[in-house]
Amino acid sequence: SITQSGTLATLAVSANQVGKNTQAFAKIVGSYALAVTDSSANIATNLDALQAKTGRIVSITQSGTPTALSITASQVVSGASALSMIGGAYTLEITDTSANIATNLNALQAQNSKIISITQSGTAAPLSVNVSQITSAAQVLTKIAGSYRLAVSDSSANIASGIDLLQTQGVIVSSITQNLPASELTITNAQRIANSATLAKIDSGSYTLKATNVAPNDAVSVLADSHVTRITLSSTDLTASQYTTAVVSKNMTSGLTIAAVALADAMALATDTNVQKIKVTSGSNLGTITNSTFTNNYQTALNKLYQSDGIIPITVSVTEVTASSAANLGSDSHVSSITLSDTTVTAAQYTTAVASKNTTGSLTVTGVAVANAATVAADANVSSLTLAATTLTAAQYTTAVASKNTTGSLTVTGVTAANAMALAADTRPSNWVLVKASRP
C-alpha cells in the first residue's frame, strides 16, 4: 500500500507516469487527485490512460510549445472527457481507418474547430455516410488529406430528397444504397434528367422512380425510362395522342380533360377514374342502348363526354325505360331521347323533362294536377289522362283535356253561357257552374 502523510495535496505527474504506473496508483490508500503536465505528444500517446483516470485528474496541461495531438477518430469519442480537461487551446491531427473515420464522423464534426487534418490509415476505402452527413459534416470532410470517396446509405425518401445534393458531389460519391425495404424514389422529371449520373449509382442502377411534374408532351418519352413506375402530370389538359395506354397505366394525376378523342373510343376512356372530361373530335350521339345497359357506371362514364367545345354533351338514346326510372334519365343532359316500356305513368313520373324526350305514344298519365292538365293533354304522345282532383275551371278543362280525360263526376266552374251546351254534352262533368252575366 501507499499512504499519503500529512495534508493531502494534488499529485503533480506526467502523462507518461499515468500511463505506466497504473499498478502503483491502485495501491494509494484513500482518495487522491492528479495534476497532469506533459508534452502534447505524451498526452496524445497516453490519452486512453488519462481517460481511465478522469475521476482523479483535476487538470491536464501541455508543457513546452503545444503541438497537435495525434489521435485516432475513435479516441475523439472515447477520450472526450480527458480532452475536455486540457487547459488552454489544443489542436488535433486524426489518423484512423476509413471505417473508423466514417463511424465517428459526427463527433469529428463537433470537434472541427480543433482538427487540423484527418488521414486515412491503411488502404483508403469509401466512407459510409448518410445523406444528411454530407451537409452536416461538410467542414470536417474537407480536412481529409488526399482524395476520399463516400458510400452513401439511407432511406429511399432521404435519397430522393437529397438527390440534387448528391449530384453536386460528383465522383466523391462512389455508390448509393437504399436501406431496406427500398421504396419508390419520388423526384421531379427535371431532377430525373439533371441527376441521371447520380441515379445510376443507386443500388447499381436497380431502383424505381415516381416522376412528378411531367409535361403532357413528355409523358410518353418519360415512361420509356424503365425505372419510372408512376408519374404525375404538370397539366390536367391532354390530347388523346398524349394519353397513351402506357400513360394511362402509370398516371397518378386526377381531374384530367382529354381532347381529340374519337367517338368510338370515348366510353372506354371514360371508365378511367382519373379522367374528368372527354372532348370528342366529331359526332354527337352514341346511338341507342337499353335501360338495363344504362347503369350507374354507364351514366357516370357518359356524363364525362362532350363535343369538341367541351360544353355540348355527347348524347345517347335509351330504350325499354320503366316509368320508375324515367325521371332520372329525363334530367340527364347526355340522354337525347327515351322510349318507355310502360304505357301508364304517373304525373310525378312524367316530368317536363321526360315529356320532352319521350318517343313512346298512347300513354296514360294518371294523377294529373288540374293546373297541369292542359299541358299534359297537349302532348301528342298522351292518349288519356286521369285528374288528381274533380273540381277545375273551364279554362283548365280545355278541349284537349276533355278529349283525353277519363275521370268522371267533375265539377267545372266559370263556364260561360256560350260554352254551356257544348260542356253539357260531355258525360264526365256532373256539375258545372255558370258565370253570372252582368246587367246592361
matplotlib code that plots the C-alpha trace (Angstrom):
import matplotlib.pyplot as plt

x = [0.0, 0.9, -0.3, -0.1, 1.1, 0.2, -2.1, -3.2, -2.2, -2.7, -0.1, 1.8, 2.5, 3.3, 1.0, 3.7, 3.5, -0.2, 0.2, 3.0, 2.2, -1.4, -0.5, 1.2, -1.8, -4.0, -2.1, -2.7, -4.9, -7.8, -8.6, -6.1, -6.0, -3.7, -2.5, -1.0, 1.6, 3.4, 4.2, 1.4, 2.9, 2.9, -0.6, -1.7, 0.2, -1.3, -4.8, -6.6, -4.8, -5.7, -9.4, -9.4, -8.2, -10.5, -12.2, -8.9, -7.5, -8.2, -6.2, -4.1, -1.5, 0.6, 4.2, 6.6, 5.2, 1.9, 1.6, -1.3, -2.3, -2.1, -5.0, -7.5, -11.0, -12.3, -10.4, -12.2, -15.2, -13.6, -11.2, -13.7, -13.6, -9.8, -9.6, -12.1, -9.7, -6.8, -6.2, -6.0, -6.2, -5.3, -5.4, -5.9, -4.4, -6.6, -5.3, -7.5, -9.1, -11.7, -14.3, -13.5, -13.5, -16.9, -18.3, -17.1, -17.8, -20.4, -18.0, -15.2, -17.5, -18.3, -14.5, -14.0, -12.5, -9.8, -9.0, -6.1, -6.1, -7.6, -5.6, -7.0, -4.6, -4.0, -5.9, -8.4, -12.0, -15.2, -16.6, -20.0, -22.3, -25.9, -27.3, -27.6, -24.0, -22.8, -24.1, -23.8, -20.2, -19.2, -16.5, -14.7, -14.8, -12.7, -10.0, -9.4, -6.0, -5.9, -8.9, -11.7, -14.9, -18.3, -20.6, -24.0, -26.6, -30.0, -33.8, -35.3, -37.1, -33.9, -32.0, -34.9, -35.0, -31.2, -30.8, -29.6, -27.1, -25.7, -25.4, -23.2, -20.7, -19.8, -17.2, -16.8, -20.0, -19.0, -22.2, -25.6, -27.6, -31.2, -31.9, -34.3, -37.1, -36.4, -39.3, -40.0, -38.0, -40.2, -38.4, -39.5, -39.0, -36.5, -34.4, -34.6, -33.0, -30.4, -29.3, -29.0, -25.4, -26.3, -29.3, -27.1, -25.2, -28.2, -28.1, -26.1, -29.0, -31.7, -34.2, -37.7, -39.0, -42.2, -41.5, -43.6, -44.5, -44.2, -45.3, -48.0, -45.8, -43.0, -45.1, -44.6, -40.8, -40.5, -42.2, -39.6, -37.3, -37.8, -37.1, -40.2, -43.2, -45.6, -45.9, -47.8, -48.6, -47.9, -51.2, -54.6, -55.2, -54.0, -54.8, -55.7, -52.3, -50.6, -52.7, -51.5, -52.1, -48.7, -49.5, -53.0, -51.4, -48.9, -50.5, -51.5, -53.0, -56.7, -59.2, -57.9, -59.5, -58.7, -59.2, -59.3, -60.8, -62.6, -66.3, -65.7, -63.0, -64.8, -66.7, -63.8, -61.6, -64.4, -64.1, -60.7, -61.3, -58.5, -60.4, -63.0, -63.9, -63.5, -63.8, -64.8, -63.4, -66.7, -70.2, -72.8, -74.7, -73.5, -76.7, -79.2, -78.9, -81.3, -82.2, -80.6, -77.3, -77.7, -76.4, -74.9, -71.4, -72.5, -74.2, -71.1, -68.9, -71.3, -71.5, -67.8, -68.4, -68.7, -68.3, -65.1, -66.1, -66.3, -69.7, -72.3, -72.8, -72.5, -75.9, -77.4, -81.0, -82.3, -85.0, -87.0, -87.2, -89.5, -91.8, -89.9, -86.5, -87.8, -87.3, -83.6, -83.0, -85.1, -83.0, -79.7, -78.4, -76.5, -79.8, -81.3, -84.4, -86.1, -88.6, -90.8, -91.6, -94.7, -97.7, -99.1, -97.2, -98.0, -97.9, -94.9, -93.0, -94.0, -92.0, -91.5, -88.0, -89.4, -92.2, -89.6, -87.5, -90.2, -90.9, -93.5, -97.1, -100.5, -99.6, -102.0, -100.9, -102.5, -103.0, -102.6, -102.9, -105.7, -103.3, -101.1, -103.9, -103.9, -100.1, -100.3, -103.3, -101.5, -98.8, -99.3, -97.8, -100.6, -103.8, -105.6, -105.2, -106.8, -107.1, -105.9, -109.0, -112.6, -113.0, -111.4, -112.1, -113.5, -110.1, -108.3, -110.9, -109.7, -111.0, -107.8, -108.3, -111.9, -111.0, -108.4, -109.8, -111.2, -112.1, -115.8, -118.0, -116.2, -117.3, -116.3, -116.5, -116.5, -118.5, -119.9, -123.4, -121.9, -119.9, -122.6, -124.3, -121.1, -120.0, -123.3, -122.8, -119.7, -120.8, -117.8, -118.7, -121.6, -121.8, -120.9, -121.2, -122.2, -120.5, -123.1, -123.8, -123.7, -126.8, -126.7]
y = [0.0, 3.6, 6.1, 9.9, 11.5, 15.0, 17.2, 15.7, 17.6, 17.1, 14.9, 16.5, 13.8, 13.4, 11.7, 9.1, 8.3, 7.9, 5.5, 3.5, 3.4, 2.0, -0.6, 1.9, 4.3, 1.4, 1.0, 4.5, 4.4, 6.7, 9.5, 11.4, 13.9, 14.3, 17.4, 16.1, 18.1, 16.8, 17.4, 17.3, 14.1, 12.3, 13.5, 12.1, 8.8, 8.3, 9.6, 6.3, 6.0, 9.6, 8.9, 6.0, 8.3, 11.3, 10.7, 11.5, 14.2, 17.8, 19.3, 18.5, 21.0, 20.8, 21.6, 23.5, 24.6, 22.9, 20.8, 19.0, 15.8, 12.8, 10.6, 8.3, 9.2, 6.7, 8.5, 11.7, 9.9, 7.5, 10.2, 13.1, 13.6, 13.7, 16.1, 18.4, 18.7, 20.1, 23.7, 26.3, 25.7, 22.4, 21.0, 17.5, 15.5, 12.5, 9.3, 6.3, 3.7, 4.9, 2.8, 4.5, 7.9, 7.3, 5.8, 8.8, 11.5, 13.4, 13.5, 14.8, 17.5, 18.6, 19.0, 20.6, 23.8, 21.8, 19.4, 20.3, 17.3, 13.8, 11.0, 7.6, 4.9, 1.7, 1.2, 4.0, 2.9, 4.8, 6.4, 5.1, 8.1, 9.0, 11.9, 14.4, 14.0, 15.3, 18.6, 18.4, 17.1, 19.1, 21.1, 18.2, 16.2, 18.9, 18.2, 14.7, 14.6, 13.5, 12.2, 10.3, 8.7, 8.4, 5.3, 6.7, 4.6, 6.0, 5.6, 5.9, 9.0, 10.7, 9.8, 11.2, 14.5, 14.8, 13.8, 17.3, 17.5, 14.0, 15.2, 18.1, 15.7, 14.2, 11.4, 11.8, 9.7, 6.3, 4.4, 4.9, 2.2, 2.3, 1.0, -1.9, -2.1, 0.1, 2.1, 4.2, 7.4, 10.5, 13.2, 15.7, 14.9, 17.8, 16.1, 12.8, 14.3, 16.5, 13.8, 10.8, 10.2, 10.1, 7.9, 5.4, 4.9, 3.9, 0.1, -0.3, 1.0, -1.1, 1.4, 2.7, 6.3, 8.2, 11.2, 14.3, 17.4, 15.6, 17.8, 16.0, 16.3, 14.4, 11.7, 9.0, 9.5, 9.6, 6.3, 4.9, 5.0, 1.5, 2.9, 5.1, 3.2, 6.1, 9.7, 12.9, 15.4, 19.1, 19.9, 18.3, 19.0, 16.4, 15.1, 11.5, 11.0, 12.1, 9.9, 6.6, 3.2, 3.4, 6.9, 5.7, 2.8, 4.8, 8.2, 9.4, 12.8, 13.1, 15.6, 15.2, 16.6, 14.6, 16.3, 15.0, 11.6, 9.5, 8.9, 5.2, 5.3, 7.7, 5.4, 3.1, 6.1, 7.4, 4.5, 5.9, 7.4, 9.9, 11.4, 14.1, 15.3, 14.0, 16.2, 14.2, 15.2, 14.7, 13.2, 14.0, 10.7, 7.3, 5.6, 3.6, 1.5, -0.3, 1.0, -2.2, -1.1, 2.4, 1.5, 4.0, 3.2, 3.8, 7.1, 8.2, 7.5, 9.1, 12.3, 12.9, 13.1, 16.4, 17.6, 19.3, 22.6, 20.9, 22.4, 20.5, 17.0, 13.7, 12.0, 8.6, 7.3, 4.9, 2.3, 0.0, 2.7, 1.9, 4.5, 4.5, 5.3, 7.8, 10.9, 10.1, 9.8, 12.7, 15.1, 13.8, 16.2, 13.3, 11.5, 12.7, 10.6, 7.8, 5.1, 3.9, 0.2, 1.2, 2.9, 4.0, 6.6, 8.9, 12.6, 12.6, 10.2, 12.1, 15.2, 18.0, 16.7, 13.2, 14.5, 16.5, 13.3, 10.6, 8.9, 6.4, 7.1, 6.1, 6.9, 7.1, 9.7, 9.3, 11.8, 14.9, 18.1, 20.3, 23.1, 20.9, 19.2, 21.4, 20.9, 17.1, 16.9, 18.9, 16.2, 14.1, 11.1, 11.1, 9.4, 9.6, 11.0, 10.9, 14.0, 14.3, 16.5, 16.6, 20.4, 22.5, 25.7, 26.0, 27.4, 24.3, 22.0, 22.6, 20.7, 18.6, 17.8, 17.0, 14.6, 12.7, 12.8, 9.6, 11.0, 11.3, 13.3, 16.5, 20.0, 22.6, 26.2, 29.5, 28.1, 30.8, 30.5, 30.2, 27.1, 25.6, 23.5, 22.0, 21.2, 19.6, 17.1, 15.8, 13.0, 13.3, 16.6, 16.0, 19.7, 23.0, 26.5, 29.2, 32.6, 35.2, 37.6, 41.4, 43.5, 46.0]
z = [0.0, -0.4, 2.2, 1.8, 5.1, 6.3, 4.4, 1.2, -1.9, -5.6, -7.1, -10.0, -12.5, -16.2, -18.8, -19.1, -15.4, -15.6, -18.5, -17.0, -13.3, -13.2, -10.5, -8.3, -8.4, -7.5, -4.2, -3.0, 0.1, 0.1, -2.3, -4.3, -7.2, -10.2, -12.0, -15.3, -17.1, -20.2, -23.8, -26.4, -27.8, -24.5, -23.7, -27.0, -26.6, -23.1, -23.8, -23.1, -19.7, -18.9, -19.9, -17.5, -14.7, -15.3, -12.0, -10.3, -12.7, -12.0, -14.9, -17.9, -19.1, -22.3, -21.4, -23.8, -27.1, -27.7, -30.9, -32.4, -30.5, -32.9, -32.0, -33.8, -34.7, -32.2, -29.4, -30.2, -28.7, -26.2, -24.9, -24.8, -21.0, -20.9, -23.9, -22.1, -19.2, -21.3, -20.2, -23.0, -26.7, -28.3, -31.8, -33.2, -36.0, -36.7, -38.2, -38.5, -40.8, -43.3, -41.4, -38.0, -39.5, -41.0, -37.8, -35.8, -38.4, -36.4, -33.4, -35.6, -37.0, -33.4, -32.9, -36.3, -34.9, -33.2, -36.0, -38.3, -40.6, -41.0, -42.6, -43.7, -42.5, -44.4, -47.7, -48.1, -48.6, -49.2, -46.1, -45.2, -44.6, -44.9, -47.0, -44.2, -43.1, -46.5, -45.3, -41.6, -41.7, -44.7, -42.9, -41.4, -44.6, -46.3, -43.8, -45.0, -46.6, -50.3, -52.1, -50.5, -51.6, -50.0, -49.9, -49.1, -47.4, -46.4, -46.8, -50.2, -49.1, -47.8, -51.0, -53.1, -51.1, -51.3, -55.0, -56.0, -53.2, -54.1, -57.7, -56.7, -55.0, -58.4, -58.3, -54.5, -54.1, -55.3, -54.5, -53.1, -51.3, -50.3, -46.8, -46.9, -47.5, -50.6, -52.0, -55.0, -55.2, -55.7, -57.7, -60.4, -64.0, -64.2, -61.4, -63.2, -66.2, -64.4, -62.0, -64.3, -63.3, -59.6, -60.2, -61.9, -58.7, -56.7, -56.0, -59.2, -61.2, -59.5, -58.4, -59.2, -59.7, -59.3, -61.7, -60.8, -62.7, -66.1, -69.1, -71.1, -74.2, -72.4, -70.7, -73.4, -73.5, -69.7, -69.5, -71.9, -68.8, -67.3, -63.8, -63.9, -62.4, -61.8, -62.9, -62.0, -64.8, -64.7, -66.5, -66.5, -70.2, -72.6, -76.1, -76.9, -78.5, -75.3, -73.1, -74.4, -72.8, -71.0, -69.6, -68.5, -66.6, -64.7, -64.3, -60.8, -61.7, -61.5, -62.9, -66.5, -69.6, -72.7, -76.1, -79.7, -78.7, -81.4, -80.5, -80.8, -78.1, -75.7, -73.5, -72.9, -71.9, -69.7, -67.3, -66.2, -62.8, -63.4, -66.4, -65.6, -69.1, -72.6, -75.7, -78.8, -82.2, -84.1, -83.7, -81.1, -80.3, -79.3, -80.7, -78.8, -75.7, -73.4, -69.9, -68.4, -70.0, -68.7, -65.2, -62.7, -64.0, -67.6, -66.7, -64.7, -67.8, -70.2, -68.2, -68.9, -72.7, -74.6, -78.1, -79.1, -77.4, -74.1, -73.5, -75.6, -74.2, -76.2, -76.0, -76.2, -76.8, -74.2, -74.8, -72.5, -69.8, -67.0, -65.6, -62.3, -63.9, -66.5, -64.3, -63.8, -67.5, -68.4, -66.3, -67.7, -70.4, -72.0, -72.8, -76.1, -76.1, -74.2, -75.1, -72.3, -71.7, -69.7, -71.3, -67.9, -65.9, -63.0, -63.4, -61.0, -63.3, -66.4, -65.7, -68.2, -69.0, -69.6, -71.8, -73.9, -74.6, -74.7, -78.0, -76.8, -77.8, -76.5, -72.9, -70.0, -67.4, -64.0, -61.1, -63.2, -61.3, -62.8, -63.2, -65.4, -67.3, -70.3, -70.8, -70.4, -72.7, -75.4, -75.5, -78.7, -77.0, -74.3, -75.3, -72.0, -68.5, -65.1, -62.9, -59.3, -58.4, -59.6, -59.5, -62.1, -64.0, -67.5, -68.6, -67.2, -68.8, -72.4, -75.4, -75.3, -71.6, -72.3, -75.1, -73.1, -69.6, -68.1, -64.7, -64.1, -61.7, -62.5, -61.3, -63.8, -62.7, -64.5, -67.5, -69.9, -71.3, -74.8, -73.7, -71.5, -74.2, -75.5, -72.0, -71.2, -73.9, -72.1, -69.8, -67.4, -65.7, -63.3, -62.4, -63.9, -62.6, -65.0, -65.0, -63.8, -66.6, -65.8, -66.4, -69.3]

ax = plt.figure().add_subplot(projection="3d")
ax.plot(x, y, z, "-o")
ax.set_aspect("equal")
plt.show()
